Amino acid sequence: MSSVHFRTGLGFDSHEFEKGKPLYIGGVCIDFPLGLKGHSDGDVLLHAITDAILGALGEPDIGELFSDRDERWKGAPSELFLREALERVREKGYELINLDCVLIADKPKIAPYKGKIKGKLSELTGLPLERISIKGKRREGFCEVEGIACMCTVLLGKPDEG
């Protein structure tokens, strides 16, 4: 029986709401009157997943790789960041095993969008739906600024050599 080397990663991101921008969560455009403030498209879920993957690999974080001081990333779709992280997973011989994510927001409600978000994440990562968990939780007064925060864990695996 061969053994597998595992690595876990934890990602976090948060952005406050901003008028005049579309709201993206997990690569899905959500019907909501406010978007998220950020240099790129502000997709907290894709940012948290990207950072979790990069952390599991021991790579620089999303802010180092895609600086908000670099005009190339202004308004960029966060899918670009996730694709780069996934390419690094492949280059190091790992594969993504699962995603477990918590979105923290009073609004919009996450439940009506879960299926669509999971489908988009499956498309982006190649993971089957049953290996992707998306949960929505309310702030319960933990911060004054309205926006969305996200925490994510990932599991990476690689068969041990020899």
N, C-alpha and C positions, 0 to 999 in steps of 0.2 A: 504494500500500500504506500503510495507516495504521499508526502506531506506538503502542506501549503504554508507559505509565509504570509502573514496578514499584517496590514497596517490600517490604523484608523485615523481619521481626521475630523476636526471640529471647525466649523465655519460660522461666522456671525456677520450680519450686516444690518444697518438701519438707515432709513432716510425719512425726513419729514415731508409732508405733502406740499405740493406747489401747484399753483394755478397755471393753466396754459400748456400742460404736458400730458400726453397719454400715460395711463397707468399700465405698466407691464409687470406681471408676476409669473415667473417660470416661463418666460417667452410668450405668454398669452396676453393679448391686449384686453384689459378688463373694462367693462362699461361703468365708468365712474368719473365724476366731474373734476377730479384732481389727479395729478401724476405725482411722481416722487422726485424730489430735488436730488440731482446728482450730475456729475460731469458726463457720464454716459447716459443710457436710458433709465438708470436708477433701479434696475430690476434686483430687488433685495434677495430674492430666492436664488437666482442664478449667481449672484455675487457670493452668497454664503456657501453654495455648493462648490463653486470654483475655489474659494479659500479653503474649504474642507479638504478637497482633493489635493491642492498644492501643499497643505500642511501635512497630509498623510505621506506625501512624497519627500518632505523635507525641502521643498522648493521655496523660492521667494513668494511673498504673498501678493494678492491681486493689486494692491496699491503700489508695490515695487515694479511689477511687470507692466501694469497699465496705468501709469501715473495720471492723476487729474491735472497735472501741469503740461501734459502732452496733448496738443490739439488734435492728434490723430484719433483720440478716443472720445472727443466731444460729441455727444449724442449717439455714440456707437451702440449697436445692439449687443447686449451682454452675452448673447450666444457666442460671439467671437472669443470671449474670455474663457467660457466653458470649453469650447472646442480646443483651445490651446492647452488647457489643463488636461483634457482627455488625451491629447496627443502625447503629452509628457508621461501619462500613465502607460500608454502603449510602448513608448520608447524605453521605459524602464522595465518592461516585461510584466507589468501588473494588469489586472482587469478590475473594473468596478463591479463590486458584488451587490451593494445596496445603498440606498439613500434613505435617511430618516430626517425629516424637516418639520419645524414648527414655525408657522407664521403668526406673529403677534400683532393684532390690529383690532380695533373696535369696529372699523369700517374700512373697506367693504367687507361683508360677510364672505368668508373663504369657502364655506361648504358648497355653494352653488357652482363654484369653479373648479373644485377638486378634480373631477374627472377629466376635464379639459387640460388642466395643468399637468396631471399625471401622464396623460397621453403625449403631451408635448415633451415632457422630460424623458419619457420612454423613447420617443423619436430622436431626441438629441443625444442620449447616452447609450442607446441600444439595450437598456435594461427592460426586462418584462415588467408589466404593471405591478405584479405581486411583490416586487423588490423595491418598490417606491412607496414611501409613506409621507403623506402631506397632512398636517394637522393645523387647524386654525384655533387660536386662543385669543381671548380678549385681554386688554391691558390691565384691567381691574385697578386702574388708578396709579400704576407704577411709574408713570412719567407724565409730565405736563404737556409736552409737545405731541401733537397728533401726527401720526405717520405709520410706518410699518417697520417692524423689526423681524429678523429671521435668524434662527439657529438651525444648523444642519450637521449631521454626522454622516460620514461615509465609511465604508469598509472596502479595502482593496485587497486582492489576493494574487499570489504568484506561486506557481509550483516551485518547490525547492529543487535546486540542481543537485543531481547525484543522489 
